[in-house]
Amino acid sequence: MWVVVPVKRFSNAKTRLASLLSEAERESLAQAMLHDVLGAVHAARLVAGILVVSREVRARYAVERLGGLFLEETGDGLNAALQQAGQWLTTHGQRGLLMVPGDVPLVTATEVDDLIAAHGAAPAVTLAPDRELDGTNALAVSPADALPFSFGRGSFAAHRDAARAAGVTPRVLHLNGIAHDIDNPMDLRTLVTHDAETETLDYLCDSGIARRVLAPRQGGVEASGAAAASHVI
């Protein structure tokens, strides 16, 4: 199965982290997370190919360096980008796709393989939700137009219900790495407490961002934060 990774322009990425990170830091974070995601997808045994859909030229360099393909995004928004990627793959003889976002830096090759292995014969839908069971952090569909893409708030329930409405019983996998997307300051604080070999964590530690986001909040040092800071830095 081909994996599709949609990527925003790095300059527009992670605006909800603006209270913690500068624009340049957000760009560097987005690039590091993409490298981790592409590295995991590239290492997965069951992946037939990688397709990045984006307007970001640095995303093109990243995927082509690994032998993947780049599709210039022509629409507006994530759902349109995935529809475009699905149409492109169908035109080129592919029967489905697995969407993995570029902001799940803890994803592993094993998780990608588990998603593909769990995905049945078409028509089929396989979902991996976020930690809150609100968003869809990975979605496999066969065929590529098995259901309308509904990414945004409440997308997990929307995709699950759309699959059932199409007569398909969706498979749901709860995968720790994929579940941890980085959208807000709390996501970032949780990420830097993890012990994992990733470019993203290296960047956060080397840049001093990890120390900054785990700094004691006003009103005193939180024991958990202090312990995490000593662990990561």
URMO-V538087 format. One record per residue. RES is the residue in three letters. PSI is psi in whole degrees, -180 to 180 (NA if undefined). Layout:
RES;PSI  RES;PSI
//
This chain:
MET;141  TRP;143  VAL;129  VAL;128  VAL;105  PRO;139  VAL;124  LYS;160  ARG;135  PHE;-31  SER;-18  ASN;5  ALA;146  LYS;47  THR;-23  ARG;-5  LEU;10  ALA;-25  SER;-18  LEU;-34  LEU;146  SER;170  GLU;-42  ALA;-39  GLU;-38  ARG;-39  GLU;-47  SER;-38  LEU;-46  ALA;-40  GLN;-42  ALA;-42  MET;-42  LEU;-42  HIS;-41  ASP;-43  VAL;-48  LEU;-36  GLY;-42  ALA;-42  VAL;-42  HIS;-33  ALA;-13  ALA;140  ARG;-29  LEU;6  VAL;125  ALA;-26  GLY;163  ILE;132  LEU;117  VAL;130  VAL;120  SER;170  ARG;5  GLU;116  VAL;-32  ARG;-27  ALA;-35  ARG;-46  TYR;-41  ALA;-45  VAL;-38  GLU;-28  ARG;-27  LEU;6  GLY;9  GLY;-178  LEU;155  PHE;132  LEU;120  GLU;121  GLU;133  THR;-17  GLY;-160  ASP;110  GLY;166  LEU;-45  ASN;-41  ALA;-38  ALA;-41  LEU;-36  GLN;-42  GLN;-45  ALA;-41  GLY;-41  GLN;-40  TRP;-45  LEU;-41  THR;-43  THR;-31  HIS;23  GLY;12  GLN;145  ARG;-8  GLY;-172  LEU;158  LEU;117  MET;126  VAL;124  PRO;163  GLY;8  ASP;35  VAL;73  PRO;-13  LEU;2  VAL;146  THR;160  ALA;-35  THR;-41  GLU;-41  VAL;-45  ASP;-39  ASP;-41  LEU;-45  ILE;-41  ALA;-33  ALA;-18  HIS;126  GLY;-172  ALA;149  ALA;145  PRO;138  ALA;149  VAL;130  THR;130  LEU;144  ALA;110  PRO;171  ASP;-178  ARG;-28  GLU;0  LEU;34  ASP;-52  GLY;166  THR;113  ASN;-11  ALA;145  LEU;120  ALA;132  VAL;138  SER;119  PRO;179  ALA;-23  ASP;31  ALA;-28  LEU;160  PRO;137  PHE;134  SER;46  PHE;144  GLY;-169  ARG;136  GLY;20  SER;-28  PHE;-50  ALA;-38  ALA;-44  HIS;-39  ARG;-44  ASP;-36  ALA;-38  ALA;-46  ARG;-39  ALA;-28  ALA;4  GLY;18  VAL;129  THR;113  PRO;143  ARG;139  VAL;125  LEU;133  HIS;108  LEU;121  ASN;-45  GLY;-48  ILE;-32  ALA;-19  HIS;83  ASP;160  ILE;103  ASP;-35  ASN;171  PRO;-38  MET;-38  ASP;-42  LEU;-41  ARG;-40  THR;-40  LEU;-44  VAL;-6  THR;-7  HIS;149  ASP;94  ALA;151  GLU;92  THR;152  GLU;-34  THR;-48  LEU;-37  ASP;-45  TYR;-46  LEU;-37  CYS;-48  ASP;-33  SER;-12  GLY;-1  ILE;-40  ALA;-45  ARG;-38  ARG;-46  VAL;-21  LEU;6  ALA;147  PRO;136  ARG;163  GLN;129  GLY;-1  GLY;165  VAL;131  GLU;131  ALA;-43  SER;-39  GLY;-41  ALA;-41  ALA;-42  ALA;-39  ALA;-41  SER;-26  HIS;-40  VAL;-35  ILE;NA
//
